[in-house]
Amino acid sequence: MELETIKFELREDGIGILTLNRPEKLNAISFQMEEELHQVLDNLMVNLNCRILIFKGEGRAFSAGTDLQEGLILNSKKKPEGYDKFYYLNLSEPVKRKLYHQWRITDIIKKLRKISQPIIAIIQGVAAGGGFGFAMASDIRIVSKNAKFINSSINIGLTGADMGGSYFLPRLIGRSRASEILLSGRTIDGIEAETIGLAVKLVEEEQLFSSAIEIAEELLNKSPLGLRMTKEAINLSLDAPSLENVIQSENSSIVLSFCSKDVNIAFDSFFQKKKPTFPLK
């Protein structure tokens, strides 16, 4: 894959590292970055050699959100040179440009949940707008003290419900706290993020990556199929209408995973008092 605005590395142990790579723009989300994220996430849908994904930003920020300079293009009838490849710009009506682009960028949020790899996001500096959305769509968040989560859309005259925020945040921290954050657009720093349960761990900035690796390596000790089915179960339970539905889904997952050879590896390792070594797939 040829990538300009992001980097992707897949280690031999199955840990993937996805990096937003526009540090000079605080990793603002450009049209090109959106397409490259789609490309990588589409690959991860079928790449079973990647078991865990670490999601991070290059430089002093995770992501400042949508590139506002490019956002102005959506409101114009003109199309700058070199932008022909973005299909939503091949329209003269700004409202259609905006809506089709909004569908495209929010599809990234859905793909972050749909890929089977658990996602560990590490946040330093600002995570605003779309960057906040990417962080919320991840499974685990580790933050530094200087992390700054901002629901920025409400601060620039738009609705505060954007990039899945009104779905994720109440489920992560409760409706009352989420409502105050989404409505006010105030900054949540790293300390508060850990306190309210938005982040699982608060560490020094230089320890962010090693902390993520530590968690990822612990997850590698679990069954590949078991991890994937657990993420799927969590996704389904978020919208399940009843406990009965969740229990039925979990029962199916347990029985199916019990039929995997991963169980034999786990049992043998348990009784031999050693860490299991699972295949990537």
GUSE-952080 format. One record per residue: residue number from 1; x, y, z of N, C-alpha, C in turn. Coordinates in Angstrom, 1 decimal. Layout:
// residues N
<NUM <X Y Z> <X Y Z> <X Y Z>>
...
This chain:
// residues 281
<1 <0.8 -1.2 0.0> <0.0 0.0 0.0> <0.9 1.3 0.0>>
<2 <0.6 2.2 -0.9> <1.3 3.5 -0.9> <0.4 4.5 -0.1>>
<3 <1.0 5.0 1.0> <0.3 5.8 1.9> <1.0 7.1 2.0>>
<4 <0.3 8.3 2.0> <0.9 9.6 2.1> <0.7 10.2 3.5>>
<5 <-0.5 10.0 4.0> <-1.0 10.7 5.2> <-1.1 9.9 6.4>>
<6 <-0.9 8.6 6.3> <-0.9 7.7 7.4> <0.2 6.7 7.2>>
<7 <0.5 5.9 8.3> <1.5 4.9 8.2> <0.9 3.6 8.8>>
<8 <1.2 2.4 8.2> <0.7 1.2 8.8> <1.9 0.2 8.8>>
<9 <2.1 -0.4 10.0> <3.1 -1.4 10.1> <2.5 -2.6 10.8>>
<10 <2.8 -3.8 10.2> <2.3 -5.1 10.8> <3.5 -5.8 11.3>>
<11 <3.7 -6.0 12.6> <4.7 -6.8 13.2> <4.5 -8.3 13.0>>
<12 <5.6 -9.0 13.2> <5.5 -10.5 13.0> <4.7 -11.1 14.1>>
<13 <4.5 -10.5 15.2> <3.7 -11.1 16.3> <2.2 -10.8 16.1>>
<14 <1.9 -10.1 15.1> <0.4 -9.8 14.8> <-0.1 -8.5 15.3>>
<15 <0.8 -7.7 15.9> <0.4 -6.3 16.3> <0.5 -5.4 15.2>>
<16 <-0.6 -4.7 14.8> <-0.5 -3.7 13.8> <-0.5 -2.3 14.4>>
<17 <0.2 -1.4 13.7> <0.4 -0.1 14.2> <-0.1 0.9 13.1>>
<18 <-1.2 1.6 13.4> <-1.7 2.6 12.5> <-1.5 4.0 13.0>>
<19 <-0.8 4.8 12.2> <-0.4 6.1 12.7> <-0.9 7.2 11.7>>
<20 <-1.6 8.2 12.3> <-2.0 9.3 11.5> <-0.7 10.2 11.3>>
<21 <-0.4 10.6 10.1> <0.9 11.1 9.8> <0.9 12.4 9.1>>
<22 <0.2 13.4 9.7> <0.3 14.8 9.2> <0.7 15.7 10.4>>
<23 <1.8 15.4 11.1> <2.1 16.1 12.3> <2.2 17.6 12.2>>
<24 <2.6 18.1 11.0> <2.6 19.6 10.8> <1.2 20.2 10.8>>
<25 <0.2 19.4 10.6> <-1.2 19.9 10.7> <-1.9 19.3 11.9>>
<26 <-1.2 18.8 12.9> <-1.8 18.2 14.1> <-2.6 17.0 13.7>>
<27 <-2.2 16.3 12.6> <-2.9 15.1 12.1> <-4.4 15.4 11.7>>
<28 <-4.6 16.6 11.2> <-6.0 17.0 10.8> <-6.4 16.0 9.7>>
<29 <-7.6 15.7 9.6> <-8.1 14.6 8.7> <-8.5 15.2 7.4>>
<30 <-7.6 15.0 6.4> <-7.8 15.5 5.0> <-8.6 14.5 4.2>>
<31 <-9.0 14.9 3.0> <-9.7 14.0 2.1> <-8.8 12.7 1.8>>
<32 <-7.5 13.0 1.6> <-6.6 11.9 1.3> <-6.5 11.0 2.4>>
<33 <-6.4 11.5 3.7> <-6.3 10.7 4.8> <-7.5 9.8 5.0>>
<34 <-8.7 10.3 4.7> <-9.9 9.5 4.8> <-9.8 8.3 3.9>>
<35 <-9.4 8.6 2.6> <-9.3 7.5 1.6> <-8.3 6.4 2.1>>
<36 <-7.2 6.9 2.6> <-6.1 5.9 3.0> <-6.6 5.1 4.3>>
<37 <-7.3 5.7 5.1> <-7.9 5.0 6.3> <-8.9 3.9 5.8>>
<38 <-9.7 4.3 4.8> <-10.6 3.3 4.2> <-9.8 2.1 3.6>>
<39 <-8.7 2.5 3.0> <-7.9 1.4 2.3> <-7.3 0.5 3.4>>
<40 <-6.7 1.0 4.4> <-6.1 0.2 5.5> <-7.2 -0.6 6.2>>
<41 <-8.3 0.0 6.6> <-9.4 -0.7 7.3> <-10.0 -1.8 6.5>>
<42 <-10.2 -1.5 5.2> <-10.7 -2.6 4.3> <-9.8 -3.8 4.3>>
<43 <-8.5 -3.5 4.2> <-7.5 -4.6 4.3> <-7.6 -5.4 5.6>>
<44 <-7.8 -4.7 6.7> <-7.8 -5.3 8.0> <-9.1 -6.2 8.2>>
<45 <-10.1 -5.9 7.4> <-11.3 -6.7 7.5> <-11.0 -8.2 7.2>>
<46 <-10.0 -8.4 6.3> <-9.7 -9.7 5.8> <-8.3 -10.2 6.1>>
<47 <-7.5 -9.3 6.8> <-6.2 -9.6 7.2> <-6.1 -10.3 8.5>>
<48 <-6.1 -11.6 8.6> <-6.1 -12.3 9.9> <-4.8 -12.4 10.5>>
<49 <-3.7 -12.0 9.8> <-2.4 -11.9 10.3> <-2.2 -10.8 11.3>>
<50 <-3.1 -9.8 11.3> <-3.2 -8.7 12.2> <-4.2 -9.1 13.3>>
<51 <-3.7 -9.2 14.6> <-4.5 -9.6 15.7> <-5.0 -8.5 16.5>>
<52 <-4.1 -7.5 16.7> <-4.4 -6.3 17.6> <-4.0 -5.1 16.8>>
<53 <-4.7 -4.0 17.0> <-4.3 -2.7 16.3> <-4.1 -1.6 17.3>>
<54 <-2.9 -1.0 17.2> <-2.6 0.2 18.0> <-2.8 1.4 17.1>>
<55 <-3.5 2.4 17.6> <-3.9 3.5 16.8> <-3.4 4.8 17.4>>
<56 <-2.5 5.5 16.7> <-1.9 6.7 17.3> <-1.7 7.8 16.3>>
<57 <-1.2 8.9 16.8> <-0.9 10.1 15.9> <0.5 10.4 16.0>>
<58 <1.1 10.8 14.9> <2.5 11.3 14.9> <2.6 12.7 15.5>>
<59 <3.7 12.9 16.2> <3.9 14.3 16.7> <3.2 14.6 18.0>>
<60 <2.8 15.8 18.2> <2.3 16.3 19.5> <0.8 16.2 19.6>>
<61 <0.1 15.6 18.7> <-1.4 15.5 18.8> <-1.8 14.1 18.2>>
<62 <-3.0 13.7 18.7> <-3.6 12.5 18.1> <-4.2 12.9 16.8>>
<63 <-5.2 13.8 16.8> <-5.8 14.4 15.6> <-6.6 15.6 16.0>>
<64 <-6.4 16.7 15.3> <-7.2 18.0 15.5> <-8.5 17.9 14.8>>
<65 <-8.9 16.8 14.2> <-10.2 16.7 13.5> <-10.1 17.1 12.1>>
<66 <-11.2 17.3 11.5> <-11.3 17.6 10.0> <-10.4 18.8 9.7>>
<67 <-9.8 18.7 8.5> <-8.9 19.8 8.0> <-9.9 20.9 7.5>>
<68 <-9.9 22.0 8.3> <-10.9 23.0 8.0> <-10.6 23.7 6.7>>
<69 <-9.4 23.8 6.2> <-9.1 24.4 4.9> <-9.7 23.6 3.8>>
<70 <-9.7 22.2 3.9> <-10.3 21.4 2.9> <-11.8 21.5 3.1>>
<71 <-12.3 21.7 4.3> <-13.7 21.8 4.5> <-14.3 22.9 3.8>>
<72 <-13.6 24.0 3.6> <-14.1 25.1 2.8> <-14.4 24.7 1.3>>
<73 <-13.7 23.7 0.8> <-13.9 23.3 -0.6> <-15.3 22.7 -0.7>>
<74 <-15.8 22.1 0.4> <-17.1 21.5 0.3> <-18.2 22.5 0.1>>
<75 <-17.9 23.8 0.6> <-18.9 24.8 0.5> <-18.8 25.7 -0.7>>
<76 <-17.9 25.3 -1.6> <-17.7 26.0 -2.9> <-18.2 25.2 -4.1>>
<77 <-18.5 26.0 -5.1> <-18.9 25.3 -6.3> <-17.7 25.0 -7.2>>
<78 <-16.6 25.5 -6.8> <-15.3 25.2 -7.6> <-14.6 24.1 -7.0>>
<79 <-13.8 23.4 -7.8> <-13.0 22.3 -7.4> <-11.5 22.6 -7.7>>
<80 <-10.7 22.6 -6.6> <-9.3 22.9 -6.9> <-8.6 21.8 -7.7>>
<81 <-7.5 22.2 -8.4> <-6.8 21.2 -9.2> <-6.3 20.1 -8.3>>
<82 <-6.4 18.9 -8.8> <-5.9 17.7 -8.1> <-6.9 17.0 -7.2>>
<83 <-8.1 17.5 -7.2> <-9.1 17.0 -6.3> <-10.2 16.1 -7.0>>
<84 <-9.9 15.8 -8.3> <-10.8 15.0 -9.1> <-11.1 13.7 -8.5>>
<85 <-10.2 13.1 -7.8> <-10.3 11.7 -7.3> <-11.3 11.6 -6.2>>
<86 <-11.8 12.7 -5.6> <-12.7 12.6 -4.5> <-14.1 12.8 -5.1>>
<87 <-14.9 11.7 -5.2> <-16.1 11.7 -5.9> <-17.1 12.7 -5.5>>
<88 <-17.1 13.0 -4.2> <-18.2 13.9 -3.6> <-17.9 15.3 -4.1>>
<89 <-16.7 15.6 -4.6> <-16.5 17.0 -5.1> <-16.9 17.2 -6.6>>
<90 <-17.3 16.1 -7.2> <-17.7 16.2 -8.6> <-19.2 16.5 -8.7>>
<91 <-19.6 17.4 -7.9> <-21.0 17.9 -7.8> <-21.0 19.4 -7.6>>
<92 <-21.9 20.1 -8.2> <-22.0 21.5 -8.1> <-22.7 22.0 -6.9>>
<93 <-23.6 21.2 -6.3> <-24.4 21.7 -5.1> <-23.6 21.4 -3.8>>
<94 <-23.3 22.5 -3.1> <-22.5 22.3 -1.8> <-23.2 21.4 -0.8>>
<95 <-24.6 21.4 -0.8> <-25.2 20.5 0.2> <-25.0 19.0 -0.1>>
<96 <-24.9 18.7 -1.4> <-24.7 17.3 -1.8> <-23.2 16.9 -1.5>>
<97 <-22.3 17.9 -1.8> <-20.9 17.6 -1.5> <-20.7 17.3 0.0>>
<98 <-21.4 18.2 0.9> <-21.2 18.0 2.3> <-21.8 16.7 2.8>>
<99 <-23.0 16.3 2.3> <-23.6 15.1 2.8> <-22.9 13.9 2.3>>
<100 <-22.5 13.8 1.0> <-21.8 12.6 0.6> <-20.4 12.5 1.2>>
<101 <-19.8 13.6 1.5> <-18.5 13.6 2.3> <-18.7 13.1 3.7>>
<102 <-19.8 13.6 4.3> <-20.1 13.2 5.7> <-20.4 11.7 5.8>>
<103 <-21.0 11.1 4.8> <-21.2 9.7 4.7> <-19.9 9.0 4.6>>
<104 <-19.0 9.5 3.8> <-17.7 8.9 3.6> <-16.8 8.9 4.8>>
<105 <-16.7 10.0 5.5> <-15.9 10.1 6.7> <-16.5 9.3 7.9>>
<106 <-17.8 9.3 8.0> <-18.4 8.5 9.1> <-18.4 7.0 8.9>>
<107 <-18.2 6.6 7.6> <-18.0 5.2 7.4> <-16.8 4.6 8.0>>
<108 <-15.8 5.5 8.2> <-14.5 5.1 8.9> <-14.9 4.7 10.3>>
<109 <-15.7 5.4 11.0> <-16.1 5.1 12.3> <-16.7 3.7 12.4>>
<110 <-17.6 3.4 11.4> <-18.3 2.1 11.4> <-17.3 1.0 11.1>>
<111 <-16.3 1.3 10.3> <-15.3 0.2 10.0> <-14.4 0.0 11.2>>
<112 <-14.1 1.0 12.0> <-13.3 0.8 13.2> <-14.0 -0.2 14.1>>
<113 <-15.3 -0.1 14.2> <-16.0 -1.1 15.0> <-16.2 -2.4 14.3>>
<114 <-16.2 -2.4 13.0> <-16.5 -3.7 12.3> <-15.3 -4.6 12.2>>
<115 <-14.0 -4.0 12.1> <-12.9 -4.9 12.0> <-12.8 -5.7 13.2>>
<116 <-12.2 -6.9 13.1> <-12.3 -7.9 14.2> <-11.1 -7.6 15.2>>
<117 <-10.1 -6.8 14.8> <-9.0 -6.5 15.7> <-9.4 -5.6 16.8>>
<118 <-9.2 -5.9 18.1> <-9.3 -4.9 19.2> <-8.4 -3.7 18.9>>
<119 <-8.9 -2.5 19.1> <-8.1 -1.3 18.8> <-7.7 -0.6 20.1>>
<120 <-6.4 -0.4 20.3> <-5.9 0.4 21.4> <-5.5 1.7 20.9>>
<121 <-6.2 2.8 21.3> <-5.8 4.1 20.9> <-5.0 4.8 22.0>>
<122 <-3.9 5.4 21.6> <-3.0 6.2 22.5> <-3.1 7.6 22.1>>
<123 <-3.5 8.4 23.2> <-3.8 9.8 22.9> <-2.9 10.8 23.6>>
<124 <-2.2 11.6 22.9> <-1.4 12.7 23.4> <-1.9 13.9 22.7>>
<125 <-1.9 15.1 23.4> <-2.3 16.3 22.8> <-3.8 16.2 22.5>>
<126 <-4.2 17.0 21.4> <-5.6 17.1 21.1> <-6.2 16.0 20.3>>
<127 <-7.4 15.6 20.7> <-8.2 14.7 20.0> <-9.6 15.3 19.8>>
<128 <-9.7 16.1 18.7> <-10.9 16.9 18.6> <-11.7 16.5 17.4>>
<129 <-13.0 16.8 17.4> <-13.9 16.5 16.3> <-13.8 15.0 15.8>>
<130 <-13.3 14.8 14.6> <-13.2 13.5 14.0> <-12.1 12.7 14.8>>
<131 <-11.1 13.4 15.3> <-10.1 12.7 16.2> <-10.7 12.2 17.4>>
<132 <-11.6 12.9 18.0> <-12.4 12.5 19.2> <-13.2 11.2 18.8>>
<133 <-13.9 11.3 17.6> <-14.7 10.2 17.2> <-13.8 8.9 17.0>>
<134 <-12.6 9.1 16.4> <-11.8 7.9 16.2> <-11.4 7.3 17.5>>
<135 <-11.1 8.1 18.5> <-10.7 7.6 19.9> <-11.9 6.9 20.5>>
<136 <-13.1 7.5 20.4> <-14.3 6.8 21.0> <-14.6 5.5 20.3>>
<137 <-14.4 5.4 19.0> <-14.7 4.2 18.3> <-13.7 3.1 18.6>>
<138 <-12.5 3.4 19.2> <-11.5 2.4 19.6> <-12.0 1.6 20.8>>
<139 <-11.4 0.5 21.1> <-11.8 -0.4 22.2> <-11.2 0.0 23.5>>
<140 <-10.0 0.4 23.5> <-9.2 0.8 24.7> <-8.5 2.1 24.4>>
<141 <-8.5 3.0 25.4> <-7.9 4.3 25.3> <-6.9 4.5 26.4>>
<142 <-5.6 4.8 26.0> <-4.6 5.2 27.0> <-4.2 6.6 26.7>>
<143 <-4.1 7.4 27.8> <-3.9 8.9 27.6> <-2.7 9.4 28.4>>
<144 <-2.2 10.5 27.9> <-1.2 11.2 28.7> <-1.9 12.4 29.4>>
<145 <-1.2 13.0 30.3> <-1.8 14.1 31.1> <-2.2 15.3 30.1>>
<146 <-1.5 15.5 29.0> <-1.7 16.6 28.2> <-2.8 16.3 27.1>>
<147 <-3.4 15.1 27.2> <-4.5 14.8 26.2> <-5.6 15.7 26.4>>
<148 <-6.3 16.1 25.2> <-7.4 17.0 25.3> <-8.4 16.5 24.3>>
<149 <-9.5 16.0 24.9> <-10.7 15.6 24.1> <-11.6 16.7 24.0>>
<150 <-12.0 17.0 22.7> <-12.9 18.2 22.5> <-14.0 17.8 21.5>>
<151 <-15.2 18.0 21.8> <-16.3 17.8 20.9> <-16.5 19.1 20.2>>
<152 <-15.6 19.3 19.2> <-15.5 20.7 18.6> <-16.6 21.1 17.7>>
<153 <-17.4 20.2 17.2> <-18.4 20.7 16.2> <-19.4 21.7 16.9>>
<154 <-19.8 21.5 18.1> <-20.7 22.3 18.8> <-20.1 23.7 19.0>>
<155 <-18.8 23.8 19.0> <-18.1 25.1 19.2> <-18.0 26.0 17.9>>
<156 <-18.4 25.4 16.8> <-18.2 26.1 15.5> <-19.6 26.2 14.8>>
<157 <-20.7 26.3 15.6> <-22.0 26.5 15.1> <-22.7 25.3 14.5>>
<158 <-22.2 24.1 14.7> <-22.8 22.9 14.2> <-23.5 22.2 15.4>>
<159 <-24.1 21.0 15.1> <-24.6 20.2 16.2> <-23.5 19.5 16.9>>
<160 <-23.7 19.2 18.2> <-22.7 18.5 19.0> <-22.8 17.0 18.8>>
<161 <-23.7 16.5 17.9> <-23.8 15.1 17.7> <-23.1 14.8 16.3>>
<162 <-21.9 14.3 16.4> <-21.0 14.1 15.2> <-20.1 13.0 15.4>>
<163 <-19.8 12.3 14.3> <-18.8 11.2 14.3> <-19.1 10.1 15.3>>
<164 <-20.4 9.8 15.5> <-20.8 8.8 16.4> <-20.7 9.2 17.9>>
<165 <-20.4 10.4 18.2> <-20.3 10.9 19.6> <-21.5 10.7 20.4>>
<166 <-22.7 10.9 19.9> <-23.9 10.8 20.7> <-24.3 9.3 20.9>>
<167 <-23.6 8.4 20.2> <-23.8 7.0 20.4> <-22.8 6.5 21.4>>
<168 <-21.5 6.8 21.1> <-20.4 6.2 22.0> <-20.4 6.8 23.4>>
<169 <-20.4 8.1 23.5> <-20.0 8.7 24.7> <-21.0 8.4 25.9>>
<170 <-22.3 8.4 25.7> <-23.2 8.0 26.8> <-23.0 6.5 27.2>>
<171 <-22.6 5.7 26.3> <-22.3 4.3 26.6> <-21.0 4.1 27.3>>
<172 <-20.0 5.0 27.1> <-18.7 5.0 27.7> <-18.7 5.6 29.1>>
<173 <-19.4 6.7 29.3> <-19.3 7.4 30.6> <-20.7 7.7 31.2>>
<174 <-21.8 7.3 30.6> <-23.1 7.6 31.2> <-23.7 8.8 30.5>>
<175 <-25.0 8.8 30.5> <-25.8 9.9 29.7> <-25.6 11.3 30.3>>
<176 <-25.6 11.4 31.6> <-25.5 12.8 32.2> <-24.2 13.4 31.9>>
<177 <-23.1 12.7 32.1> <-21.8 13.3 31.8> <-21.6 13.5 30.3>>
<178 <-22.0 12.6 29.5> <-21.9 12.7 28.1> <-22.7 13.9 27.6>>
<179 <-23.9 14.1 28.1> <-24.7 15.2 27.7> <-24.0 16.6 27.9>>
<180 <-23.4 16.7 29.1> <-22.7 17.9 29.5> <-21.5 18.2 28.5>>
<181 <-20.8 17.1 28.2> <-19.6 17.3 27.3> <-20.0 17.6 25.9>>
<182 <-21.0 16.9 25.4> <-21.5 17.1 24.0> <-22.1 18.4 23.8>>
<183 <-22.8 18.9 24.8> <-23.5 20.2 24.7> <-22.6 21.4 24.9>>
<184 <-21.6 21.2 25.8> <-20.7 22.4 26.1> <-19.5 22.5 25.2>>
<185 <-19.0 21.3 24.7> <-17.8 21.4 23.9> <-16.6 21.7 24.7>>
<186 <-16.6 21.5 26.0> <-15.5 21.9 26.8> <-14.4 20.8 26.7>>
<187 <-13.2 21.1 27.1> <-12.1 20.2 26.9> <-12.0 19.3 28.1>>
<188 <-11.8 18.0 27.8> <-11.6 16.9 28.8> <-10.1 16.6 28.8>>
<189 <-9.4 16.8 29.8> <-7.9 16.5 29.8> <-7.7 15.1 30.2>>
<190 <-6.5 14.6 30.2> <-6.2 13.2 30.4> <-6.5 12.8 31.8>>
<191 <-6.3 13.6 32.8> <-6.7 13.2 34.2> <-8.2 13.0 34.3>>
<192 <-9.0 13.9 33.8> <-10.4 13.7 33.9> <-10.9 12.5 33.0>>
<193 <-10.2 12.3 31.9> <-10.6 11.2 31.0> <-10.5 9.9 31.7>>
<194 <-9.4 9.7 32.5> <-9.2 8.5 33.3> <-10.3 8.4 34.4>>
<195 <-10.5 9.5 35.1> <-11.4 9.6 36.2> <-12.8 9.2 35.8>>
<196 <-13.3 9.6 34.7> <-14.7 9.4 34.3> <-14.8 8.1 33.5>>
<197 <-13.7 7.4 33.2> <-13.8 6.1 32.5> <-13.7 6.2 31.0>>
<198 <-13.4 7.4 30.5> <-13.1 7.5 29.1> <-11.8 6.8 28.7>>
<199 <-10.8 6.8 29.5> <-9.6 6.2 29.3> <-9.3 5.1 30.4>>
<200 <-8.6 4.1 30.0> <-8.4 3.0 31.0> <-7.1 3.2 31.8>>
<201 <-6.2 4.1 31.2> <-4.9 4.3 31.9> <-4.3 5.7 31.5>>
<202 <-3.7 6.3 32.6> <-3.1 7.6 32.4> <-1.6 7.4 32.7>>
<203 <-0.8 7.7 31.7> <0.7 7.5 31.8> <1.4 8.8 31.3>>
<204 <2.7 8.8 31.5> <3.5 9.9 30.9> <3.5 9.7 29.4>>
<205 <3.7 10.8 28.7> <3.6 10.8 27.3> <4.6 9.8 26.6>>
<206 <5.8 9.8 27.2> <6.8 8.9 26.7> <6.6 7.4 26.9>>
<207 <5.6 7.1 27.8> <5.2 5.7 28.1> <4.0 5.3 27.4>>
<208 <3.4 6.1 26.5> <2.1 5.8 25.9> <2.3 4.5 25.0>>
<209 <3.3 4.5 24.1> <3.4 3.4 23.2> <3.8 2.1 23.9>>
<210 <4.7 2.2 24.9> <5.1 1.0 25.6> <3.9 0.4 26.4>>
<211 <3.1 1.3 26.9> <1.9 0.8 27.6> <0.9 0.1 26.7>>
<212 <0.8 0.6 25.5> <-0.1 0.0 24.5> <0.5 -1.4 24.1>>
<213 <1.8 -1.4 23.9> <2.4 -2.7 23.6> <2.2 -3.7 24.7>>
<214 <2.3 -3.3 25.9> <2.1 -4.2 27.1> <0.7 -4.8 27.1>>
<215 <-0.3 -4.0 26.8> <-1.7 -4.5 26.7> <-1.8 -5.4 25.5>>
<216 <-1.3 -5.0 24.4> <-1.4 -5.8 23.2> <-0.8 -7.1 23.3>>
<217 <0.4 -7.2 24.0> <1.1 -8.5 24.2> <0.3 -9.4 25.1>>
<218 <-0.4 -8.8 26.1> <-1.3 -9.5 27.0> <-2.4 -10.2 26.2>>
<219 <-3.0 -9.4 25.3> <-4.1 -9.9 24.4> <-3.6 -11.0 23.5>>
<220 <-2.4 -10.9 23.1> <-1.8 -12.0 22.2> <-1.8 -13.4 22.9>>
<221 <-1.9 -13.3 24.2> <-2.0 -14.6 25.0> <-3.4 -15.2 25.0>>
<222 <-4.3 -14.5 24.3> <-5.7 -15.0 24.2> <-5.9 -15.7 22.9>>
<223 <-7.0 -16.5 22.8> <-7.3 -17.1 21.5> <-7.6 -16.1 20.4>>
<224 <-7.0 -16.3 19.2> <-7.4 -15.3 18.1> <-8.9 -15.3 17.8>>
<225 <-9.5 -16.5 17.8> <-10.9 -16.5 17.5> <-11.7 -15.9 18.7>>
<226 <-11.2 -16.2 19.9> <-11.9 -15.7 21.1> <-11.9 -14.2 21.2>>
<227 <-10.8 -13.6 20.8> <-10.7 -12.1 20.9> <-11.7 -11.5 19.8>>
<228 <-11.6 -12.1 18.6> <-12.5 -11.5 17.6> <-14.0 -11.7 17.9>>
<229 <-14.3 -12.8 18.5> <-15.7 -13.1 18.8> <-16.2 -12.2 20.0>>
<230 <-15.2 -11.9 20.9> <-15.5 -11.0 22.0> <-15.8 -9.6 21.6>>
<231 <-15.0 -9.1 20.6> <-15.3 -7.8 20.1> <-16.7 -7.7 19.4>>
<232 <-17.0 -8.8 18.7> <-18.3 -8.8 18.0> <-19.4 -8.9 19.0>>
<233 <-19.2 -9.6 20.1> <-20.2 -9.7 21.1> <-20.5 -8.4 21.8>>
<234 <-19.4 -7.7 22.1> <-19.5 -6.3 22.7> <-20.3 -5.4 21.7>>
<235 <-20.0 -5.4 20.4> <-20.7 -4.6 19.5> <-22.2 -4.9 19.5>>
<236 <-22.5 -6.2 19.5> <-23.9 -6.6 19.5> <-24.7 -6.3 20.7>>
<237 <-24.0 -6.4 21.9> <-24.6 -6.2 23.2> <-25.0 -4.7 23.4>>
<238 <-24.2 -3.8 22.7> <-24.5 -2.4 22.9> <-25.9 -2.0 22.4>>
<239 <-26.4 -2.8 21.4> <-27.7 -2.5 20.9> <-28.7 -3.6 21.1>>
<240 <-28.4 -4.5 21.9> <-29.3 -5.7 22.2> <-30.5 -5.2 22.9>>
<241 <-31.7 -5.7 22.5> <-33.0 -5.2 23.2> <-33.2 -5.8 24.6>>
<242 <-32.5 -6.9 24.9> <-32.8 -7.6 26.2> <-31.6 -8.4 26.6>>
<243 <-31.6 -8.8 27.9> <-30.6 -9.7 28.4> <-30.7 -11.1 27.7>>
<244 <-31.9 -11.5 27.4> <-32.1 -12.8 26.8> <-31.4 -12.8 25.4>>
<245 <-31.5 -11.8 24.7> <-30.7 -11.7 23.4> <-29.2 -11.8 23.6>>
<246 <-28.7 -11.1 24.6> <-27.3 -11.1 24.8> <-26.8 -12.5 25.2>>
<247 <-27.6 -13.2 26.1> <-27.2 -14.5 26.6> <-27.2 -15.5 25.5>>
<248 <-28.2 -15.4 24.6> <-28.3 -16.4 23.5> <-27.1 -16.2 22.5>>
<249 <-26.7 -14.9 22.3> <-25.5 -14.6 21.5> <-24.3 -15.1 22.1>>
<250 <-24.1 -14.9 23.4> <-22.9 -15.4 24.2> <-22.9 -16.9 24.2>>
<251 <-24.0 -17.6 24.3> <-24.0 -19.0 24.3> <-23.5 -19.6 23.0>>
<252 <-23.9 -19.0 21.9> <-23.4 -19.4 20.6> <-21.9 -19.2 20.4>>
<253 <-21.5 -18.0 20.9> <-20.0 -17.7 20.8> <-19.2 -18.7 21.6>>
<254 <-19.7 -19.0 22.8> <-18.9 -20.0 23.7> <-18.8 -21.3 23.0>>
<255 <-19.9 -21.8 22.5> <-19.9 -23.2 21.9> <-19.1 -23.2 20.7>>
<256 <-19.2 -22.1 19.8> <-18.4 -22.1 18.6> <-16.9 -22.0 18.9>>
<257 <-16.5 -21.2 19.9> <-15.1 -21.1 20.2> <-14.6 -22.3 20.9>>
<258 <-15.4 -23.1 21.6> <-15.0 -24.3 22.2> <-14.6 -25.4 21.2>>
<259 <-15.1 -25.2 19.9> <-14.8 -26.2 18.9> <-13.5 -25.9 18.2>>
<260 <-12.9 -24.7 18.5> <-11.6 -24.3 17.9> <-10.4 -25.0 18.6>>
<261 <-9.4 -25.3 17.8> <-8.1 -25.9 18.3> <-7.5 -24.9 19.3>>
<262 <-7.8 -23.6 19.3> <-7.3 -22.7 20.2> <-7.5 -23.1 21.7>>
<263 <-8.7 -23.8 21.9> <-9.0 -24.3 23.2> <-8.0 -25.3 23.7>>
<264 <-7.6 -26.2 22.8> <-6.6 -27.2 23.2> <-5.3 -26.6 23.6>>
<265 <-4.9 -25.5 22.9> <-3.6 -24.8 23.2> <-3.8 -24.2 24.6>>
<266 <-4.9 -23.5 24.8> <-5.1 -22.8 26.1> <-5.2 -23.8 27.3>>
<267 <-5.8 -24.9 27.1> <-5.9 -25.9 28.2> <-4.6 -26.5 28.5>>
<268 <-3.8 -26.8 27.5> <-2.5 -27.4 27.7> <-1.6 -26.4 28.4>>
<269 <-1.6 -25.2 28.0> <-0.8 -24.1 28.6> <-1.2 -23.9 30.1>>
<270 <-2.5 -23.9 30.3> <-3.0 -23.7 31.7> <-2.5 -24.8 32.6>>
<271 <-2.6 -26.0 32.2> <-2.2 -27.1 33.1> <-0.7 -27.3 33.2>>
<272 <0.0 -26.7 32.2> <1.5 -26.8 32.2> <2.1 -25.5 32.9>>
<273 <1.1 -24.6 33.3> <1.5 -23.3 33.9> <2.5 -22.5 33.1>>
<274 <2.1 -22.3 31.8> <3.0 -21.5 30.9> <2.0 -20.7 30.0>>
<275 <2.6 -19.6 29.4> <1.8 -18.8 28.5> <1.5 -19.5 27.2>>
<276 <0.3 -19.4 26.7> <0.0 -20.1 25.5> <0.6 -19.4 24.3>>
<277 <0.9 -20.1 23.2> <1.4 -19.6 22.0> <0.4 -19.9 20.9>>
<278 <-0.4 -18.9 20.5> <-1.4 -19.2 19.5> <-0.9 -18.8 18.1>>
<279 <-1.5 -19.4 17.1> <-1.2 -19.0 15.7> <-1.8 -17.6 15.5>>
<280 <-1.4 -16.9 14.5> <-2.0 -15.6 14.2> <-3.5 -15.7 13.9>>
<281 <-3.8 -16.7 13.2> <-5.2 -16.8 12.7> <-6.1 -17.7 13.6>>
